[in-house]
Amino acid sequence: MLARWLVRLMDAQGVWSRPLGDLAFRFLHWFFGLMPAVRDLLVGRWLGHPMHAVLTDAPIGILFLVIVFDLFAMPEAAFWALAIGILAMLAAAVAGFADYADTDGKARERATLHSTLMLLALVVYLVSLGLRSGKGPVDAMGGPAPWLSIAGFLILSAGAYVGGDVVYVLGNMVNRHAFRGAGTKWISLEPAEVDVAGAIPEGRLVKAKLGINHLVLIRNGERILALHDTCAHAGGPLNEGRLLEGDVVECPWHASRYRMSDGLVVRGPSVYDQPAYEVRPREGGGWEARRRS
Ligand code: FES
């Protein structure tokens, strides 16, 4: 009951979060597009894990401590916890905006609500910090500064709830192959096209069917390289992307790049490697493939 009411409440914010999100997206997409290496650093490609998720726990924990220090009449500790918490919040926000630069649809709408709440919490915390530094140590729960920290934490918690929704409900930044097992069985491979000689066309991306899965292939002479066709980032069809130098495929949706030989992600926004497959000729003609371990 409560969950449904919260979903309705979040959905109702679409009136403003959708247009605002589209505007912010255009700017952030352009901005991070200018520096893909920085974007990769911030999204966490080097870590193989979304950085934003790693960085959000610190400010929440530290800013909760501010309330505890205020309650126990430790104004100096509360002041420093607040200052460090704000810095941690800023770090998490920068990583979050890098993720935001490649969101779509409902996830973008929710992410806009999430970041708006977080920015609101940040402003409340900054006011609280300003009051604390301007007037010297405050008494426990005396003056507006501690109350502002409590208000900030409530807004922060609401923002964290919406952020959780973006990931756990809408699946943003979730590995699209999280539940795919690594089978060792060879399965018949059916390329969507073959040339007049019955071979997989060389030098370009070719879609293929492997049981219930779709793969993207390239052929280099006798060697056939294969990846799962569904991009690990958000499900883009890799066979509709571009084949780049060095046998790298670029996703058509947000331009993540994967090495065809082993699925290694070489450019974000994806932070996950792509499942790779080995292909061999099948007895009696055709090909068969299985997922690499
Ligand atoms: S779906 Fe986003 S990069 Fe492929």
Residues whose N, C-alpha, C, O or C-beta is under 5 A from the ligand:
A	BS01	FES	C231 H233 A234 G235 G236 C251 W253 H254 A255 S256
